[in-house]
Amino acid sequence: MAIRLGLHLPQARQYDIGRDVPEVARAAEQIGYDSLWVYERALFPEPQTQGLYGVPGLPWPDHYRGVPDPLVTLTLAVTATERVELGTGVLVAGLHHPFRLAKALATLDSASGGRLVAGLGTGWSLDEYAAAGVAPFEERGRVLDEILDVCQAVWGPDPVTYEGGLTKINSSVVGPKPARPIPVLLAATSKKAMTRLVDRADGWFPVAMGADQLATGLRQVRELAAERGRTEPLRTVARINALHTPKAYDGDDRQPFQGSVGQIVEDLAAHAESGVEEFYIDVQCTCRDGQELKDVAAEVFEAVRSAGI
C-alpha cells in the first residue's frame, strides 16, 4: 500500500503569500498530494537571545524571518482546494488562547468541509511565549492540556460550559461546529508528552531525521499505548525537512533528505520501513519562488510513486 504523501505550503520570505499559497495548494492537489501543511514561527529575535530549539549557540535559520500566520495561510488554501487535508505541523499551543484557538480551528474545519488536521506542540522559544502573553513558558504543558479540554468542549454539543486556568465559558452556543471530529496530533518525545498523546490525542507528529530513530519512536509510542490500554489506532504523520539540490549531494556529511530528488526518495523509502504510513515533505526553503516549488513538488511526487512507495 502506498504511503500518504503531503506537501508543505510556502511560508518563507521569498514567496508572495497571497498569490503563491493558493497556487501551490491548487497545483499540489492536482498533482495528487493527499495533504497540505503549515508550521508556526511567531517571531525572529534579533539579536538572538536563545539558540535554535533552546540549544546554546545554535543560530536560527534565516527562513524563520517573517513566517506568516499558519491559520491565515491555511485559510488561503481552503477555497483553492476541494480534496486535500489541511494540517498544522505544528501550532505552538501555548501562544494561543484556548477558546480563540478552538473557535478558529472549528471555523477552518467547517469552511473546508471537514479537512482540517490539528497538529499541536509546546514549542521551545522563550521570546515567542513572552510576546504572546498567554502564559509563562514554564506552564506550557498545562496550557496544552487546557487547549485539549477547551477544544473538546467547544467542538462538542451546545450549550458549552467550561472553567479552567485561562478559560471560563458560561453556558453558551458556540459555532460553527467542525464538519467532523478534527484529528488532533501531538508532537512528543518525552515520556510525559507521549503519555498525553496516547491518552488524549488521535496521533503522533514526529520529525523524520533518521530511519532507525523514527522506527524506535514509533515502537515506543505503540508500546506505551498498549501499556495504557489504548484500543483506538494511532495515526502517525512524519514531517520531512528536505534540503533539495538539483544535483546529487556527494559529501560524506550528507544528512537525511539532503540532495537530489533521487536521494530524497531513497531516504523516504528507508523511513517508510519504520511502519509510518504518512509523510509530508517541506522543500520550500530551497526553492526560489512558487513556480519552482510547484515543479520540485511534481518531480518528488512522481519519483515517489514511480518507486512504488
Beta strands, then each sheet from edge to edge (+ up, - down):
strand 1: 4-8
strand 2: 35-38
strand 3: 85-92
strand 4: 116-121
strand 5: 160-163
strand 6: 168-172
strand 7: 184-186
strand 8: 203-204
strand 9: 235-236
strand 10: 238-241
strand 11: 243-244
strand 12: 258-259
strand 13: 278-282
sheet 1: 9+ 8+ 7+ 4+ 3+ 2+ 1+ 13+ 10+
sheet 2: 5+ 6-
sheet 3: 11+ 12+
end
